[in-house]
């Protein structure tokens, strides 16, 4: 199966706040695309933690030990240093024949992170459903919760979009994922939804449902499995079915070329 773009469609995961589920989302999107029959590469730019690379290493080890085949992306780890930006460009050139390349950026501002943003076709910003995380992309009035202005990260994305346009005239589809939605605070959810809708019109992003706070996403890490690996999972339950549907809804909401449920 091919995405049909003539070159790899580049998906960049970007967020400068830790704990937003960025690396977890990157792995699951990459594996979901591999399961769908696409050729996929995964670039981990956080060489220190290397969460994506470790997840996929665990996946390869589990598959070998169990004597099974698991659809998996190719993986590369690139250091986030001043002189390493060219390494990212070289890796993307090497993988230009793939359908998709998923790039997980470090949770900080750096030349490497900015370079990755400027190469994105699809930019995914996962965020927890709280105004602490919302502050990354927009500031709200403390009394009315109305958006006052975009924040520094929205401005950074604006610059990245301009840089992408100058290079090849391409556009960046920015998707903000609402991860770890809580069913306990309906008022906060409504306020967040309203603020995101208002800001999205001002700075140009789409809002999509992300991944809930589920223990299963963390429990699968040592084996490198996802909820799409049904044949390798033990004690598959209704809660797993719900989580798998959530993952498929996430990937579907990205509206990636060639994707069909």
N, C-alpha and C positions, 0 to 999 in steps of 0.2 A: 504494500500500500504506500502511496506517496502523497505528500501534502500538495504537490503540484506547483510549487513556487519557483522552481528553477534553482533555488539555493535554500539553505536551511532557514527556517523561520525561527528567529531568536526570541526566546522567552526569558526575561530577566526578572528575578525576584529582588525587590529593593525595599528596604526599610532600615532606618538608622536607629530604631529602638529594638532592644533585645527582647526575647520572650514573646514575639508576635506569631511564632509558628512559621517563620519564613523558610527555614531549611526543611521542615516537615512537609510543607506545601510543595517545595521544589522537588523533593524525592517522589511524592505521590503523583504529581503531574507528570514527571518523567516516566515513571513506571506505568502509569495509566496509558500514556501514549505508546509505550513499547508493547503493552498488552493489546492495543488496538492494531498492531501490525506496522506501526511507523518505525523508521530508523531514527534513533535518538541518541544525542550526546548530552552529558551533564558536566558542567564546569563548576568546580568548587573554588571560589576565590578567597575563602577564609581558610588558608592553609594551617593556621594555628589550631582551630577547633576541628575543621574538616568534617563537619557533621554529615554532609551529603556523601562525601567519599567514604566515610566509615560505614554509613548505612548500606551503601552499595557493595562495599567490601564484605560486610556481614552477609549480604544477600548471596554473593558469589560463593562464599564459604559454605553457607547452608545448603545451597543447591548441589555443590560438589559432594558434601558429606552425605546428603540424602539420596544422591543419584537421580536427581530430577532436573528438568530444565525450567528456568524461570525467565520470562521475558524481561530483559534488562537493558538500560542504556549503557553506552560506553562512558567512561568517566575520566576526567583530567583534573588535577589539582594545580593551581597557579598561585604563587605567592603574591600577596598584596603589597608590593613595594614600588618605589618611585620608578625603578628601571624595568618593571615587569609588565607594563601596559602593552608593549609590543608582543609579549608572549600570548596575551589574550587574542590579539589580532591574528597571530600566526595559527593559534588553535582553531579559531573560527574559520580561517581559510582552509585548514586541513579538513575540517568537517563540513565544508560547504555543500558536499553531496548528500548529507543527511537530510531527513525531513524536518527535524526539530533539534535545536540545541537549547537546553535549559541552563541558565547561569544563575548561581546563588551568590549574591554579593555579600561582602562583610557588613556587619551592623555598625558602620561608621562612615564618615565622609573621607574619601581618599581619591587620588587620581585614577586608581583602578576602578573604583565604584562608579565614578563619573564616566569613564570610558565605556563601561558595560552599559550604563543607562543610554548612552548615545548610540549604541548599536542595537537597541531593542526594537523588535517589531511589536511585541506584546510586553508591557510592563505590569507586573503584579506587585501590589503593595498590601501584604496581609497586615491587619491591625486588630488588636483586641477591642472589644466593644466598650470602650471607656473614653472619656474626654482627656485622660492622660495621654493615650495614644493618638487621639484626634488632633491634639496640639501639634503633632508633627506636621500635619498638612494644613491646619487652619486654626485660627483663634476665635473663641466665642465670647459673647458678653456674659458675665457671670450671673446676671439677673434674668435675662431673657433667653439665653442659650442660642441667640442668633449669631450667625457668622459675622465677625468684624472684618477679618482680612485673611488671605492665604498666609501660611507660614513658610519658613525657609525651605522645607522640602518640596513644596509645590513650586516654588521659584526655581529650585534645582531641576525639577522635571521639565519645567518650561525651557530652561537653558538646554537640557538634553534633547528635547524635541527640536529646537532650532538647530542644534548641531547635527542631528540626524538628517534634517531637511537639507542642510548645506552639503552634506556628503553625497547623498543619492536621491534627494527629493522624497524620501520615504516618510511615512507617518508612524507614530507610536500610539498604539491602543493601550491606554492606561486603565487598569482595573484595580479597584480597591476592594479587598476581600474582608468581610466582617467575620473574623475568626472568634471562636469561643463565646458565641452568643449565650447570654444567660436568660433563662426563663423566669428568674426570680425578681427581676427589677424591670417591670414593663414600662415604667415611666422613663427610666434611663434609655431603654431601647427605642422608645418613641422619639425622645430628644435627639439621640444619635442618628436615627433614620432621617429626621428632619434636617439636621445640620449637614449630613452627608449629601442629601439631595440638593440643598441650597449651594453648598460648596462645589458640587460636581458641575453645576451649570456655569459657575464662574471660572473654574480652572480646567474643566474638560476631562473628567474621568467617568467610568462606569462603576456602579456598585454591584457586587455579587456576593452571595452567601459563601462563607468559607467552611472551615472545619470546626466542629464543636469541641469542647473540652472532654475528650474521651480517653480513659486509661488505655484502651486498646492501641491507640496510636503510639504510645510510649512502650507498651509491652512488646510490640512486634520488632522494635529496633535491633535487639541482639541477633535476631535471625534475618533481619533485612527484608521482612515480609510486609506486604500491604494487604488490605482487605479484598483486593482483586485476586489474590493468590489462593482461591478457595480450596483447591486440591491439597495445598500444603498446610492449611490451618486446622487446628484441633478444636473440637467442641464449638463448631460454627453455630451461632445463636441468632435470635431475632435482633438483638442489639447490634450484632455484626452486620446484619442485612441493612439495618437503618444507616449505619455508618458508611457502608459501601455505597448506598444510594446517595448519601451526602457527598461523597467523593466524586461520584459520577456527575452529580449536579454541578459541582464546582468546575470540573473540566468542561462540561457543556457550556457553562456560562462564559467561558473564555472566548468562545466563538472562533476557535482555531481553524485554519484552512484544512479541509479534508476530514474534519472530525465529524463522525456520526455515531450516535449511541448504538 
